[in-house]
């Protein structure tokens, strides 16, 4: 009888992460991960209590990678850094971006977690402290929509802009959105 291969937790996690990137979270099953290892599912359960535990660790790793991007201090403007970070994440992690944000079968809870991470970072921008929650929520939605749209174009290979172009587009887009929001805000205050 041939000797069975022994896999470390890291080897299993790394194979599972590649599977997650390429095929999405729904592809993370004991059978699929075992197949990726050229093994049965048994080694997985030597290191993980369940597939749910493995999925939780995969999501955590993806969130940590995403956070690294949106927290990079590229400029002195937190909102802009977040947009640049989303686009850089999409540019450098195309498959993961597609897997998390663009899969047909929506992972609304996961996307909501990513959105909330962004919102928490945006709340650190003191320039917006005096604005109403409603105003900040609408501005956040506008910025998220714009940055996510640009990141989607990048991740799907529609075009490959350089970092300066991304920064410029985000600044111009944000200025337009902020101007529009302030204009709407002033109209509502004068009613």
C-alpha positions, -999 to 999 in steps of 0.1 A, spaced: 0 0 0 15 34 -10 23 59 17 -3 86 21 8 122 16 8 144 46 -3 180 41 3 209 64 -24 234 74 -6 260 53 -5 237 22 -42 230 25 -50 267 31 -29 278 1 -46 254 -22 -80 264 -9 -72 301 -13 -62 295 -50 -95 277 -55 -113 306 -37 -96 331 -60 -103 312 -92 -138 297 -86 -153 316 -57 -163 307 -22 -190 283 -34 -162 260 -47 -147 255 -13 -159 220 -4 -140 192 12 -141 172 -21 -129 202 -42 -100 211 -18 -90 174 -16 -90 172 -54 -68 203 -56 -44 186 -32 -46 153 -53 -59 137 -21 -91 127 -4 -109 152 19 -94 135 50 -63 158 54 -85 189 55 -102 176 87 -69 170 103 -63 207 104 -98 223 102 -128 213 123 -151 220 93 -153 235 59 -170 265 75 -138 270 96 -117 269 64 -140 293 46 -139 317 76 -101 317 75 -101 323 37 -125 352 41 -104 366 69 -73 364 47 -91 381 18 -104 409 41 -69 414 55 -54 417 21 -82 441 10 -76 462 42 -39 465 34 -48 482 1 -75 506 13 -53 517 43 -23 526 22 -14 563 28 -9 572 -8 -22 607 -2 -32 628 28 -69 622 19 -85 591 34 -114 590 9 -90 591 -20 -67 565 -5 -96 541 -2 -106 546 -38 -70 541 -50 -68 511 -27 -99 495 -42 -85 500 -77 -50 488 -68 -66 457 -52 -85 450 -84 -54 456 -105 -31 433 -85 -57 407 -73 -79 404 -104 -92 369 -97 -98 376 -60 -117 409 -68 -139 390 -93 -144 362 -69 -155 384 -40 -173 413 -58 -185 400 -92 -195 364 -89 -230 356 -101 -240 341 -69 -239 371 -46 -222 368 -13 -241 398 1 -229 393 36 -192 392 25 -197 422 3 -214 440 31 -184 432 54 -160 447 28 -183 477 24 -184 482 62 -145 480 63 -144 508 38 -170 528 57 -150 525 90 -119 538 72 -139 567 57 -152 576 91 -116 584 101 -116 614 77 -121 643 101 -130 667 73 -165 652 72 -172 652 110 -197 681 108 -218 666 80 -250 648 87 -250 610 87 -274 611 58 -251 633 37 -221 611 46 -240 579 37 -250 593 3 -214 606 -4 -201 571 6 -226 554 -18 -215 577 -46 -178 572 -40 -182 534 -35 -202 532 -68 -176 551 -87 -145 534 -72 -161 500 -75 -171 506 -111 -136 517 -120 -121 487 -101 -145 464 -120 -133 478 -153 -97 472 -142 -103 437 -128 -121 425 -159 -94 437 -182 -114 465 -199 -84 488 -194 -52 490 -174 -47 525 -162 -15 536 -143 -17 548 -107 -17 585 -117 -46 581 -140 -66 562 -113 -58 590 -88 -68 617 -112 -101 600 -122 -110 594 -86 -103 630 -76 -123 644 -104 -152 620 -98 -152 627 -60 -151 664 -66 -181 662 -89 -200 640 -65 -191 662 -35 -202 693 -54 -235 677 -63 -241 665 -28 -234 699 -13 -256 715 -39 -285 691 -30 -278 696 7 -280 734 4 -312 732 -16 -328 710 12 -316 733 39 -331 763 22 -366 748 19 
